[in-house]
Amino acid sequence: MNKININLAVTGLNNTDNPGPGIPVIRAIRESGSFNVRVIGLAYETLEPGIYMTDMVDKVYMVPYPSEGSEALIQRLEYINSVENIDVLIPNFDAELFTFMKSAQKLEEMGIKTFLPTLKQFEERHKSNLPEFGKRYNLHVPKSSPVLDRKDIGEIRKEYEYPVMVKGKFYDAYIAYNEEQVKMHFNKISAKWGLPVIIQEFIKGTEVNVVALGDGKGNTIGAVPMRKQYITDKGKAWGGISLDAPDMLDLTHHIISATKWRGGMELELIRTEDDKLYVIEINPRIPAWVYLAVGAGQNLPEALVKLALGKEVKPYKSFDVGKMFVRYSYDMIVDLEKFEQISTKGEI
């Protein structure tokens, strides 16, 4: 089979204890066998480890934070594209997706392909909209409410029993056992991610997850369920195992079919003692643990790139159950001049 030559731009190079999906996405595509790939890393901070992983990225550029607005980002991408001639762009952070989706037409005009959810899909699965999403698509979801002002926290006890979950609109989730803890988490989350902060009913059970890819027409290209076996203090999986869970796959197929989901997706679920599956979050992108799916036989990043290029992609029919992933930390030795170069010139 002839390999396709592509220039691939990827964000999410922060491969730390709170890892971004960028490095596992790049790893999966490099190992796919379908592409001769030149990888252009897009970084927000100069100490993102992926910047210095020369076996993963060929060139890295600093880009402005999404909070600086779509115009600043597009101007930077226009420069990068003039040098690199990007074929496909894979954004990997929730906080940046809105900007990239809003700029999809401009990116297309620049010759840059993406394969992202629609704005409607992105908005309706927000944590603050999850109750309505559950009603619309007949799903078990926890009760949740957005909080826009710290003074409204006292009203929580009228609707919820403690403990409750306190969540940021993009990231972070904490259990609060009383009002003071809610206030503490509210301050921390709102300072970092802005408002609203989401109060969510605490569902007792086992946390399980699914990584999936939809083709935008209602078809599931692939899906692999997983149970976390080791969780960090940030709530991130440091180890997990692929599961034989037909009900999790049925739920995933139902959501993708009903919403005609386009692009990568992570379902965060709670399995209760009476075996109900509650949808607690729908993340609109590939998760950092996607390489487990690759190891289990479904290279979803490869399929996503093919969809972005308009290629026909056949759905995966199976995956290996009982495959495990275990993360590890690794000390890279980097010359100071590389750090100085990315800090001063904005590229390396």
N, C-alpha and C positions, 0 to 999 in steps of 0.2 A: 504494500500500500504506500502510495506517495504521500509524504508528509506535507502539511500546509505550512507555509512560512507566515508567521504573524508577529506583529509587535503588540505586546500585551501590557497595558497599564493596570496596576493593582494598588489599592490602598490597604491599610490595616497591617502595617509592618511592626506593630508593637508586640513582639513575641515575648511578653513578660509573664508575671504571675496572673495578670489579667489580659490574656492574649487576644490579639486580633486575628481574624481569619486569613489575613494576607499570605503569610508564609505557607500554611498548609494548602491553600488554594494554588499557589505557585508550584509547590512541590508536586501536587496532583497533576497539574498540567504538564510540567516537565517530564513526568514519568508516564504520561498517557500513551505515547507512541504515535499520536495523531499530528503533532505539530513540531516544527522547528521554531522555537519561540525565543524572542528577545524580550526580556522582562524589564519594564520601566516601573520602578517603585515610586509611589507618591506618598510623601511623608509629611506629617504635621509637626513633629518634634524631632530635634536633632539627635536624641538618644533612643530612638526606636531601633531595636536591635537588627531588624531586617535591613536597615540601611547598609550595614557592614557585613551582611552575609553575601559574599561575592559569588558563591555557588548558586544562590537563589536569584539575585537581581543583577542586571547588567548595567543599569544606570538608575540613579535616584535623584528626584527633584523635590524640593520643599514646595508645598502648596499652602495657600491661606486657609485658615479655619473656616468652616461653614458659616460661623457667626459673622464673618466679614462680608457676607452677601455673595449672591451668585455671580455678580458682575466681576468681582475680584478673582473668583475661581476660574471663570471662563477666560478671562484675559491671560491668566497664568497658563491655562491649558492650551490656549492658542499658541503661546510661545513654545511650550513643550512639544506640541504636535508639529510645529514647523521644523523642529529638529528631528523628532523621532518618528513621525508619520504613524501615529497610533491606529491600530486596526480595531482593537477591542479594549474596553475599559470595564473593570470589575470593582465597583465600590463595595466596601465591606463593613462600614459603620452605619448604624441606624441614624446617627446625628447628621450625616452627610447626604443620605439618600434623597431627601426632599429636594435639595439643591440640584442634584444630578438629574432627578426625574423632571423637575421644572425646566431644566436646560437640555432635555433630550433632543429637541428639534435642532438646537444650535450645535450640539455634539454631532448629530447626523450630518449637518451641513459641513462640518469639519472632517467628515469621513470616519468618525469614531462610532463604533457600534457598541450598544449596551443591551442587556436583557434584564430589565428591571420591572417590578410591579407597577401597575398604573397608580396614579394619584388617588383614585377612588379606593383601590385595594389597600394602599398604604394607610389612608386615613381611617377607614372603617375598622381596622383591626387594632387601632391604638388602644393602650391599656384603659384610657378614660372612656372609650367607646365599647369596651368588651361586653358589657351586659346587653347592649343592643345587637351586637354581633352574634352573641349566643342565641338570642331570640330569633333573629333573622335566619340563622342556619341550623337551628335546632340542636344546640350544643349545651353541655353542662359547663357553666362558667361560674366563678365566684362573684358575689356581689362586690361592686367597687364604686368609688366616688372620687371625683377630682376635688382637691382642696386648693383654693387660690389665695387664701389668707390665713395666717397663723391663728388669728382670733376665732376662726371657725372650728378649730381642732376640738374644742369642748363639746361640740355637737355630735362627735363621733359615737359617743356612748349611747346615744338615742337610737342609733341604727345598727351598731355592731357590738359584738361581744369580744372582749380581749381574750387572746392576742389577736392583733391584726397585722397585715403586711403593709409596709410603707414603701412606695416605689417611685423612682424617677420616671419621667416620661420616655427617656431613652434607656438608661441603665440604672443599676443599683436597686437593691431590695433588702429591707431589714424587717425583722419581727419586732413588734412593740407590744409589751405586756401591760402598759399603762399610758396615761395621757402624757406624762413627762417624757417618756421615751419617744412617743410620737412627735412631740415638739423638737426633741433633739435631732431625730432623723429628718424631720421636715426642714430644719435649718440647714443641715448638711447637704441634703439632696437639692433643695431649691437654689442654694448658692452655687452648686456645681452644674446642674442641668436646667435650672429655671423652673417655671410653673407651667402646668399644674403638677402638684405632687399627688400621687394616687394612693388612696386608702383602699385596701382590698381585704375581703373576708379571708381568714386563714382556713385553708382546707387541709385537714390532717390526712396524711397518707404517704405513699412512696413517689418521689419525683422521678419521672421518666421523660425522655425527649425523643423527637423524630427530626431528622434532617431530610428535606425533600426538595424536589425540583418540579415545577409545573411549566407546561409549554405555552400557557396563555390561552389555550383552547379548551381547557377542562381536563386535560390528560396529565397523569402523573408519570413523569419520565423516570423517576427513581425515588425511593424512600427507604430509610434504614432507621429502625427504632433502637434506643440505647438506654441503659440504666447507668447512672453515675455510681462508681465504686469508691471514688475518693474525691472529696470536695474541699477546696481551699476555704480560708476564712472570708474570701470575697465571693464565695458561692460558685466558683468555677470548677468544672470537672477536671481533675488531674489524673483520672483513670475512669474507664467505662467499658461496657461490654455490649455487643450487639445482641438483640433479643429476638426470640420467636414469639411475636405478639401480633396475631392477626387482627385483633380489635384496634390496636394502635394504627395499623396500616389502613384498615377500613375507615377509621376516622380521618386519617390524612387524605385518602382518596376522596372522601365526601367533601372535605373543605376545599380541596383543589378543584374538584368538579363544580361545586356550587358557586365558587367565586371566580372560576376560570383564572386561577392564580398564575402569574407570569414571573418566573425567576425562582431564586432560591428561597427557602423557608425553613425556619426552625420552630417546631411546636414544643412548648414547655407544658407538660401535663402532670397532674397528680392522680395516681391510682388510689382510690379510697379502699377501706377495708371491705366494703360491699362490692368492690370491683367496678365502680364507676370511674370513668376517665373525665377529669375536669381540665378544660383548657385554661391555663392561667396566663399564658402569654403566647403571642404569635410574632416572632421576629422575622422581619421582611428581607432576610438575606441569609447567606450561607454562614453557619456557625463555625467557631474556631476548632471544634472537634470533628470537622468534616472528613479529616483523613481516616477516621475509623470506617466511614462508608467506603472510601477507596480501598482500604485493606480488606473490607468484607465483600468487595467485588463490584461496587458501583462508583465509578469515577464521575461524580456529579459535577465538579468544576469543568472537566473536559466536555461533558454534555452541554453545560451552560455556554461555553465558548462556541460550540457548534451551533447552538440555537441563535446566539447573537449574530453569527455569520450567515444565518439563513439556511443552514444545512439541515437535512432530514435526520432526526434522531429517534431511534426506536426505544421504547421504554424498556428498562431493565426488568427482568422477570423474577430474579431471585437474588439472594445475598447469603453470605456465610453467617450462620448463627454461632455465637460463642467466641467471636473475635474480640480481642481486648486491645485497648490502647492505654499506655502509661506514659505520661509526660515526664520530662526530666529537665533540669536546668543545666546550662553549659556556659562556661566562661570563654568568651572570645577575647583575643588580644588584638587591639586596634591601635594603629599609629595615630598619635595626636594630630598629625597633619590632615588626616582624613576628616576628623571631627572639625578641625578648623575650616576645611574646605566647604563642608556642607553648611557650616554655621555662617560663613562669610559670603560664599558664592551662591548658596542655595541649590547646589547640585554637585554630584560626585559620580 
